[in-house]
Amino acid sequence: MDIWKYLHDIEINKKVDIEACRKLIFNTTEVYQVKEYLDDILRDLKFGKTRVIDEARSVALPISYRLSLDDTSSDYRISSKINTEIFRLENPKLSKSISDEIKNLIFKSFKIRYSGLKILENQIVFDLSKFSTKLDDEWHSYGRVKEIFSIYYKLFRFKIHDKQPKKKSDEVYKGITGVLQTFEENVCIRLNDHVEDIKSYDTQQVMWIVPDLIAITIQLSIKSDHTRNLGSLKSKYKSVNKKLKEEYPLEIFYGPSYSNKWHINRLVSYAFWNFKNYMIPIELFIRTDFDYFIGYANYWRYKGVHLFAGTHKDSTSKSKKMLINKIHECNSFYEVQNMLYREIKSGQLELF
């Protein structure tokens, strides 16, 4: 059985109900009402109402991406949860087999249950929140655990070569191929109810596929980000990173490196966090509020959709500068979301 066909078909058959999306925007007055709509869709899916699946795909998900309503800093991960519930309703046996095998991959590789990742994330955020009080300026910390469906989709991207590991070597590429093959075989074994034949994984290779099971951010408050000078910020990032390694049991296996592909600027590392004598991979960001605002307001660009008028033809500085100038006026991510909502509703930004 082709365990990737489900995702492949989704990619091919993506559709957006433009009129329904516009109607939702223009029949609401505040961005929180759009969030309430998304919450209602998710609730209906959890209650097994298959009739809302098409609407979830063609309206709820596109709206959540274009308005950047997924917000890690407030633990609002609506799009992944909607995708998870759709998968469960459309293909329950494959969904369960995928979920069980991902949990098996995590436990066999890192000796922690998937349910335990949230406990660990909360502990790390608690520790880093105390750590942040010792730093100059005002910093805050938050985290997220990668959803099962997001892990499945990430494995799929590796399978179709749409995703590359941070470390590029023949050994790593060969290892990733081996992990994907084992994953495919194990899922098929589960589908055939022969779990006694489940195969094991090579931890050293798994960590290059899912180094971000837990993502943790230490973020400089916009109140302390006076200059937004990249040179000054890099100096702050380095200082925080150095103090962090001195105080906590981190074993860096990639980075630190600066990333500004679709964000403004951030420092990213992949590290093992010592938890009860087991090494758990985490993705660690050191960034500013402003970088977060820019990155998530550009979420539509990361997801491969077009928001600004003409961006499918022209992605030059004019459209980017328009967005950045608007974000400069925001003091919270909720303000960023409201700004996008207002600009789309007023016609200043094109929704589709």
JOFENHU-V829750 format. One record per pair of residues at least 12 apart in sequence whose ideal C-beta (glycine too) atoms are under 7 Angstrom apart, sorted by the first residue. I is the first residue (numbers start at 1). J is the second residue. If there is no record, write none. Layout:
I|J / I|J
//
This chain:
1|188 / 1|191 / 3|94 / 3|184 / 3|187 / 3|188 / 4|156 / 4|159 / 6|91 / 6|94 / 7|153 / 7|156 / 15|58 / 16|58 / 16|62 / 16|352 / 17|58 / 17|59 / 18|352 / 20|58 / 20|59 / 21|59 / 21|62 / 21|63 / 21|351 / 22|351 / 24|37 / 24|59 / 24|63 / 25|344 / 25|345 / 25|351 / 26|345 / 31|67 / 31|337 / 31|338 / 31|341 / 34|63 / 34|67 / 34|69 / 35|69 / 38|60 / 38|64 / 38|69 / 38|78 / 41|55 / 41|56 / 41|60 / 41|82 / 42|78 / 42|81 / 42|82 / 42|85 / 45|82 / 45|85 / 45|86 / 45|89 / 46|85 / 48|89 / 50|89 / 53|86 / 53|89 / 53|90 / 56|82 / 56|86 / 57|86 / 60|82 / 61|79 / 61|82 / 64|78 / 64|79 / 65|79 / 65|299 / 65|300 / 65|303 / 65|305 / 66|300 / 66|305 / 66|307 / 66|351 / 67|337 / 67|340 / 67|341 / 68|296 / 68|297 / 68|299 / 68|336 / 68|337 / 68|340 / 69|337 / 70|299 / 71|296 / 71|333 / 72|142 / 72|144 / 73|142 / 73|292 / 73|333 / 75|144 / 77|144 / 77|147 / 80|147 / 80|149 / 80|150 / 81|147 / 83|149 / 84|147 / 84|148 / 84|149 / 87|149 / 93|191 / 97|187 / 97|190 / 97|191 / 98|152 / 98|187 / 99|148 / 100|190 / 101|183 / 101|186 / 101|187 / 101|190 / 102|148 / 102|151 / 102|152 / 104|198 / 105|183 / 105|201 / 105|206 / 106|213 / 108|200 / 108|201 / 109|201 / 109|203 / 109|206 / 110|203 / 110|278 / 110|280 / 111|278 / 112|275 / 112|278 / 112|280 / 117|145 / 117|213 / 117|214 / 118|145 / 120|214 / 120|275 / 120|280 / 121|143 / 121|145 / 121|214 / 124|143 / 124|216 / 124|273 / 125|141 / 125|142 / 125|143 / 125|216 / 128|141 / 128|216 / 128|218 / 129|141 / 131|244 / 131|247 / 132|218 / 135|240 / 137|220 / 137|224 / 138|221 / 138|223 / 138|224 / 139|218 / 139|219 / 139|220 / 139|221 / 140|219 / 140|221 / 141|216 / 141|217 / 141|218 / 142|217 / 143|214 / 143|215 / 143|216 / 143|217 / 144|215 / 145|213 / 145|214 / 146|212 / 146|213 / 151|210 / 155|180 / 155|183 / 155|209 / 158|176 / 158|180 / 158|209 / 159|180 / 165|208 / 166|254 / 166|270 / 167|208 / 167|254 / 172|208 / 175|202 / 175|204 / 175|205 / 175|208 / 176|205 / 176|208 / 176|209 / 178|202 / 178|205 / 179|201 / 179|202 / 179|205 / 179|206 / 179|209 / 182|199 / 182|201 / 185|199 / 186|198 / 186|199 / 207|253 / 207|281 / 211|254 / 211|270 / 211|281 / 211|283 / 212|283 / 213|281 / 214|280 / 214|282 / 215|283 / 215|285 / 216|282 / 216|284 / 217|285 / 217|287 / 218|240 / 218|286 / 219|287 / 219|288 / 219|289 / 219|292 / 220|236 / 220|288 / 220|289 / 221|289 / 222|289 / 222|290 / 222|331 / 225|288 / 225|289 / 225|290 / 228|290 / 230|265 / 233|265 / 233|288 / 234|258 / 237|267 / 237|286 / 240|286 / 241|256 / 241|267 / 241|286 / 249|273 / 249|274 / 250|271 / 250|273 / 251|271 / 251|272 / 251|279 / 252|269 / 252|271 / 253|270 / 253|271 / 253|272 / 254|269 / 254|270 / 255|268 / 255|269 / 255|270 / 256|268 / 256|269 / 262|295 / 262|298 / 262|301 / 262|302 / 263|291 / 263|294 / 263|295 / 264|290 / 264|291 / 264|294 / 265|291 / 266|285 / 266|286 / 266|287 / 266|291 / 267|286 / 268|283 / 268|284 / 268|285 / 269|284 / 270|283 / 271|284 / 292|333 / 293|327 / 293|330 / 293|333 / 293|336 / 294|324 / 294|327 / 296|333 / 297|323 / 297|327 / 297|336 / 297|340 / 307|349 / 307|350 / 308|349 / 308|350 / 309|350 / 326|339 / 326|343
//
